[in-house]
Amino acid sequence: MPTSPFGPSTSTPGRGTVHLKLLPPSTPTLSNLSYTYPLKLLPSTPHLLSPPVFTSTSDPTTSDSNSTAPTTVPLLFILTYGGGLLPPDSISLVLHLDASTRLTLATQGSTKIYKSPSPHLCASQDLHSHISRHAGLWLGPDPTQPFRGSWYAQKQVFEVEEGGSLGLVDWVTEGRRARGEEWCFGGWSGKNEVWRISGSSGGGDGEVQGKRRLVLRDNVVLDGDKGGEMHLVKRMDGMGIFGTVICMGPLFESLGQFFVDEFKRLPRIGGRDWGDGYVGELGNKEKRAGDRWRVEKDDGVLWTAASVRGLVLVKFGAREVEGARKWLGWMLREEGSLGREFGEGALMCVK
């Protein structure tokens, strides 16, 4: 039998690596971009950013304001062949952002989780990200869509240095409603871990790792294999989508505070009547908020927001995917900082 002239392959299926550097004076460049089947990473045209505007209260000579800001934000699509994962497909992505870089990660559609022939065969996806000082990552994929009889496990770990920023949305749908699927998959689990790194020397080669402190461990487990009163359909109480939003760091501070403020302003029992019979003087902001609350009620949107150890955690659900997409898109566009800091590509998941 003839022998191959090539050496044995050392690549691991489904493995990807991304390293983003900032070239002088302020041009972000993907110095390392590699992937293996079934994972595919597709860079798109970077989005231009407007120059920073300093207010009368800001000091451009401070360390945070004077840090080199990128002029563009690369947009990177995470793709899989066939538009989804077929058990036992496994994807692992390692991401490193050097100091003062920014990156948007997105998908070109919902990630389908196909039926598994056995509960012991589970599709999985892991992401490990290191965000250096003054760097920022926005992870805005479309929701995952698990099919009937599918099993899926996801783990995302984020190491954020002091001054770094992290924003993400992580959501899952009930399945294919047009085919009668309502939370009838075998199991879906998603874990998000956020670690604060202190005392690091900054991004780049020769970096000295600092002390790690766990800030958040958010674990969602949807067990669709139980029957009776504990069946997932009954526990979801009519919701067709469930999701999480995390905002952390200077680039997402305004957005996180906006979520918290809007949640505080939600109508409460005994508060103002926002029905059609209300008569009174309202400002433009209150009118827009009142319109949004009525749309939330029509779409069955429920959500909550809380500040946790220096970040903002948002949980939301809606009867249908479009209702959740409409609500999240309104929140992101109304506040506006995501588009300014990461470009229009960051809003692809809500279009």
N, C-alpha and C positions, 0 to 999 in steps of 0.2 A: 504494500500500500504506500503510495507516495506521501512524503511528508511535506508540510507547508513551509515555505521559506520564511514566513513571518512568525514572529514570536507569539506566545500566548497573550490574549487580551487581558489587560488589567482593569478595564472599565467595569463599572457596576451598573446594571440596568436601572433606569429611572433616576440616576444621580445627576444633579446639576450644581454648578458653582457660578456665582456672580460676585465680582469685585469691582466696585465703582470708585474711581479716583478723581481728583480734581487737578487738572493740568493748569499751569499758569496762563493767563491771570485768573480765570474763573470758568474753565471749560470742563464739565464732567465727562469722563471717558470710562467706558467699560474695559478695564485692563484684562479682565478674565471673564469669559462667557463660554461655558461648556455644558453639555447635556448629552444624555444617552436615552435611547428608546425605553419606555413610551413617553418620556418627557421631551418637550420642545420649548425653547425660549426664543421668542421673536421680538427683537427690539424695533420700536417704531420711531418716527420722527420726534426728536425732543421738543418740548413745548417751551416757548419763550416766556420769560418772566419780566414783569415790569420792574424798573429800578425801585429800591426801597425809598419810602417817604418818611422823613424824620419830622416828628411833630415838635412843638415848642417845649414839650416836657421830656423829649428823648434826647439823649446825648450820643452823637455818632462816634465819640472818642472812647466810649466804654468798650469793654472786651466783647460783650455779646453783640453790640451793634457794629463793632469794627471788624468782626470776624468775616472772612472772605465769603461772600454769598455767590452762589452759582448764577449764571445768566440764563441757563436752560435746565429743564428737568427731564431726564430720560424717561420714556414710557416703555415698559417691558411687559410683554404678554406671556402668560403661563399657559401653554397648550398641551393637550394630550391627543394622540392619534385616535380618531373615532369620536372625539368630543367628550370623552369620559374615561372612567376606570373600570376595567373588567377584572374581578378578583381572579388570581391573587396579585394584581398589579400593585406596585409599591413605588412611590415617588419620594425622593429626598432632595431638598434644595438648601444649599448653604449660601448665605448672603452676607456680604461685608460692605458697609458704607464707610468710606474714609471721611475725615473731618470736613465739614462744610459742603457735603454733597447731599443731593436729594434724589429720590427715586420713587416712581409710581409703578406698582405691580397691579396688573389687571388681567382679566380673561376676556375672550371674545364671545362669551355666552355661558350659560349655566353648565356646570360640570356634572355630567350624568354618571350615576353609579349603577352599573348594570347588575343584573341578577346573579347571585352567587349559587353555584351548584351545591354548596355545603356551608353550614354556619362556621366551619373551621377555616374556610377560605374567605379572607377579608381584604378588601381594597384599603390601602392606607396612603396617607400623604403627610410628610414631615417637612417643617420649615424651621431653620435655625438662622436667626439674623443677628448681626452685631452692628449697632448704630453708634458711630463715633460722635465726638463733641461737635455741636452745631450742625450735625447731619439730620436728615429727616426722611422717614419712610411712610408712604401711604399705601396700604394694602386694600385695594377696592375691587375684589372679584365679584362676579355674578354669583347668585346663590347656588349651592349644590342641590342636585335633584336626584335623590335616591329612588330607584325603581323598586317594584314589588319583589320581595325576597332578597334584597341586597344587604350587604354588611360593609360598614365603612368606619374607619378610625382615623382621626386627624390630630396632629400635635404641632403646635406652633410656639417656638421659644424665641423671645426677643430680649437681647442684652442691650441696654440703653445706657450710654455714658452720660455723665453730667453735661447738661446743655443739649443733649440729643432729643429728638422728637419722634413719636410713634403715633400713627393713626390707622385704624383698621375697621372694616366691617366684615362680619362673619355670619352668614345666614344660610338656612336650610329650608327647603320647601317640603310639602307633604307628598310630592311625587307628581305623577301625570294625572291631573284631575280629569282630563278628557277621556282617559281610559279607566276611570273609576278608582284610581289609587288615592287613598286617604291614610297617610301614615301607616302603610302596610308593609314597610321594609322590615328586615330582620333586626337591624340595629344601626344606630348612628351615634358616634361620640366625637366630640371636639374639645380639645384642651388648649387654652391660651395661657402661657406663662410670660410674665414681664419681670425682668431683673434689672435693677439699677446697679451700674458699675461706677464705683467711686475710686479715685486715685489712679486712673489710667493715664498713660503718657500721651494718648491720642491715637488717631487712626494712622495707618500706613505700615510699612515694613519695620520690623524691630519694635513693634508696640509692646508695652509692658502692661499685662493684664492687672486690673485693679480688683478691689474687693467687691464681691457679688452679694446683693441683698434682694431677696424675693419681695416684689411689690404686689403682685397679683397672680393668683392661680385660679382661672375661671374654667370650670369643667362642666360641659353639657353632655348628658347621657340620655339618649332617646331609645328606649328598649321597646321595640315594636313586636317582640315575640311573646308578650304576655297577653292572655285572653281575659274574658269576663269583664268585671268592672274596672280592672286595671289596664285594659287595652288602651294603647296610645291614642286612638281616635277619641275616646271619651275624655282622656286626661287633657287633650289639647283644646277641648271646648270650642270647637268651630274654627280654630285658627288654621290657616293654610300655610303660614310661613312664620318662622321664629328666627330672631337674629340678635347680634351683639355688636355694639360700637364701643371702641376704646380710643380715648384721646389723652395723650401724654406729651409733655414738653412744651417749649416756647412756641413752636409753630402751630400747635393745636390747642393752646391755652384759651384763645378766644372762642374757638368752636366748642370746646368742652364746657366753658362757662355759659355759652348760649344755650346748650342743652339743659343745663341745670336751671338757668333762669326761666326758660320756657316751661319746664316742668313745674316750677313753683307757681307759675301763672295759670296753670290749668284750672278750670272751674272746679270748685269744691262744693260739697253739700252746704247749703246755707249761704253760698256766695252769690255773685252777680248772675242774673238770668240772661243767658246769651241766646234765648229763643227769639222767634220773630216778633214777639210782643214787646221786646225791650225798647225803650225810648230813652235816649240820652246822648250826650256829646262824647264821641269817641275819636281818638287820634288815628292817623293812618296805620300805625303799628298795631293798635288794638283792633282795628277793623280787619286787618290781614290775619291777625291771630284768631279772631272770632270766626272768620271764613275757614281757616284751617281746622279749627276745632269741629266745625260742622262737617267738614269733609272727613275728618278722622272718625267721627261718629258713624257716618254713612258707610265708610270702608271697614269699620270694625277694628280700627287701630288702637292698640293698647301699648303704652310704653312707660318706662320709668328711668330716672337718671340719678346717679349718686357720685359724690366725690370720695375716692378711696385712695389714701396714701399718695396724694399728689397727682392722681390721674382721675379721669371721669369715665365711669362705666355706665353704658346705656343698654337696656334690654327692651326689645320691641317685638310685637307680633301683629298680624293682620289676617283678615279672612282670605285674601288673595294676594298673589305676588305683586300685582300692579298697584294695589293699595299701599303696600309697604314701600314699594319703589317711589310712588308719588309722594308719600310722607317724608321719606328720607331725602329725596331730591329737593323738596321744599325747604327742609331744615338746612341743608348744605348750601343752597343758593341764597337763601335769605340772610344767613350769617356772612357768607362771601369769602372768608379767609382761605378756604381750601383751594378755590380757583385761583386766587392771587398768589398763593405760596407754592402751588404744584401744577398750575396750568389746567386747561380744560380737560386734559386727559384724565384727571383725577375724578371727573364726574361721569365717566363712561358707564359705571355700574348703575346709575340712576336714570339713564337715557332710554 
